[in-house]
Amino acid sequence: MAEETTELVQAFRQGDEPSFNRLVLLYQTKIYNLCLNYVKAPEEAKDLAQDIFITAYRALPKLREEKKFGAWLYQIAVNHCRNRYKRLTRRGFFSNRSLDDPDTYLQVTGDESPEKKLEKNDVIQFVRATIDSLGGAEREIIILRDLQELSYDEISVILDIPLGTVKSKLNRARSSLKDRLKKIQQHL
């Protein structure tokens, strides 16, 4: 995918407009899922993803290294997600959503019985609420690594922090999540 991305970026810079459409097709699912992990509402996530791609389209001529398009796009996406999350929080968007909301950014899949699916959905809702209760930096690094499945190197570039810092922050965030899950489970 990296080689194809580099070729598409080069083609776009040389005036081939449809190349950007192909870039969007390559990255739209990952960017949409990232947005959904922040804003938790499908329509809001679609709008946010569209804003991200519009920003990328306008800024792409300024990208210095074509081979770093993916990390560059994620940097734009994370910044947009942070800003939208803050704006929605100020407007009370999240306080109006129930934890029982069926729109979840963690999906249940597989051929399971309805009882198993319901039980799994309860666990997902429980973990979702706990991830949401983490601080911004902890929540963000868990989303990027554990939900978006980005590599440590990619996260280092996206967040502009050293690789060792990514690993230590992720370790602390996972520990914090684990502790919160244990505390909540003990009170159930």
C-alpha positions in Angstrom: 0.0 0.0 0.0 2.9 2.4 0.7 4.3 2.2 -2.8 0.8 2.7 -4.3 0.2 5.7 -2.0 3.5 7.3 -3.0 2.7 6.9 -6.7 -0.8 8.3 -6.2 0.6 11.3 -4.3 3.1 12.0 -7.1 0.4 11.7 -9.8 -1.8 14.1 -7.9 1.0 16.6 -7.6 1.5 16.4 -11.3 -2.1 17.3 -12.0 -3.9 13.9 -12.0 -7.0 14.8 -9.9 -8.5 11.3 -9.8 -5.4 10.1 -8.0 -6.6 11.9 -4.9 -9.9 10.0 -5.1 -8.0 6.7 -5.1 -6.1 7.9 -2.0 -9.4 8.6 -0.3 -10.6 5.1 -1.2 -7.4 3.6 0.3 -7.7 5.5 3.6 -11.4 6.3 4.1 -12.2 3.3 6.3 -9.3 3.9 8.6 -9.9 7.6 8.9 -13.7 7.1 9.4 -13.0 4.5 12.2 -10.6 6.9 13.9 -13.3 9.6 13.7 -15.9 7.2 15.1 -13.7 6.4 18.0 -13.6 10.1 18.9 -17.1 11.3 18.2 -19.1 8.0 18.6 -21.8 9.1 16.2 -21.7 7.7 12.6 -23.0 10.9 10.9 -20.7 13.1 12.9 -17.8 10.8 12.0 -18.7 10.9 8.3 -18.7 14.7 8.4 -15.4 14.8 10.3 -13.7 12.4 7.9 -14.9 14.5 4.9 -13.4 17.6 6.6 -10.1 15.7 7.1 -9.9 14.7 3.4 -10.7 18.3 2.3 -7.9 19.6 4.5 -5.6 17.0 3.1 -6.6 17.8 -0.5 -5.8 21.5 0.1 -2.5 20.8 1.9 -1.1 17.9 -0.2 1.0 20.2 -2.4 2.9 21.2 0.8 3.7 17.6 1.8 7.5 17.3 1.7 7.9 13.5 1.6 5.4 11.5 -0.5 6.2 8.3 1.2 5.0 9.7 4.6 1.5 10.5 3.3 -0.2 8.0 5.7 1.4 9.4 8.8 0.8 12.9 7.6 -2.9 12.2 6.9 -3.2 10.7 10.4 -1.6 13.8 11.9 -4.3 15.9 10.2 -7.0 13.4 11.3 -5.9 13.3 14.9 -5.8 17.1 15.1 -9.3 17.4 13.5 -10.6 14.7 15.8 -9.2 16.5 18.9 -10.7 19.8 17.9 -14.1 18.3 17.0 -14.2 16.3 20.3 -13.5 19.5 22.3 -16.2 21.4 20.3 -18.8 18.7 20.8 -17.9 18.4 24.5 -18.5 22.1 25.0 -21.9 21.8 23.2 -22.9 19.0 25.5 -23.0 16.4 22.7 -21.7 13.5 24.7 -23.7 14.2 27.8 -26.9 13.7 25.7 -25.8 10.2 24.7 -26.8 7.1 26.6 -24.3 4.4 27.4 -26.9 2.0 26.1 -26.8 3.6 22.7 -26.6 0.8 20.1 -24.2 2.9 18.0 -20.9 1.5 19.1 -17.4 2.0 17.7 -16.4 -1.5 18.8 -18.3 -4.0 16.7 -19.5 -7.5 17.6 -18.9 -9.9 14.7 -19.2 -13.6 14.1 -21.9 -16.3 14.1 -22.9 -16.4 17.8 -26.1 -17.0 19.5 -28.2 -13.9 20.4 -27.4 -14.5 24.1 -23.7 -14.5 23.4 -24.0 -11.4 21.2 -25.9 -9.6 23.9 -23.4 -10.6 26.6 -20.5 -9.5 24.3 -22.3 -6.2 23.6 -22.6 -5.6 27.3 -18.8 -6.1 27.7 -18.1 -3.9 24.8 -20.3 -1.1 26.2 -18.5 -1.5 29.6 -15.1 -1.2 28.0 -16.2 1.6 25.7 -17.5 3.6 28.7 -14.2 3.0 30.5 -12.0 4.0 27.6 -14.2 7.2 27.3 -13.5 8.0 31.0 -9.7 8.0 30.4 -7.9 11.3 30.0 -7.4 12.7 26.5 -3.8 11.5 26.0 -4.5 8.0 27.4 -7.7 7.6 25.4 -5.9 8.8 22.2 -3.0 6.4 22.4 -5.2 3.4 23.2 -7.4 4.3 20.2 -4.4 4.6 17.9 -2.7 1.4 19.0 -5.3 -1.0 20.2 -8.4 0.1 18.1 -6.8 1.5 15.0 -3.9 -1.0 15.2 -1.2 1.4 14.1 2.4 0.5 14.7 4.5 2.2 17.4 6.5 3.9 14.7 3.4 5.3 13.1 2.1 6.6 16.4 5.5 8.2 17.1 5.3 10.1 13.8 1.6 11.0 14.2 1.9 12.3 17.7 5.4 13.7 17.2 6.9 12.0 20.2 9.8 9.6 20.6 9.2 5.8 20.1 10.1 5.1 23.8 7.6 7.7 24.9 4.9 6.0 22.8 5.6 2.7 24.5 5.7 4.1 28.0 2.5 6.2 27.5 0.7 3.2 26.0 1.8 1.0 29.0 0.6 3.6 31.4 -2.7 4.1 29.5 -3.3 0.3 29.4 -2.5 0.1 33.2 -4.9 2.9 33.9 -7.6 1.2 31.8 -7.1 -2.1 33.5 -7.3 -0.5 37.0 -10.5 1.3 36.1 -12.0 -1.8 34.7 -11.2 -3.7 37.8 -12.6 -1.0 40.1 -15.8 -0.7 38.1 -16.2 -4.5 38.0 -15.7 -4.8 41.8 -18.6 -2.4 42.3 -21.0 -4.4 40.0 
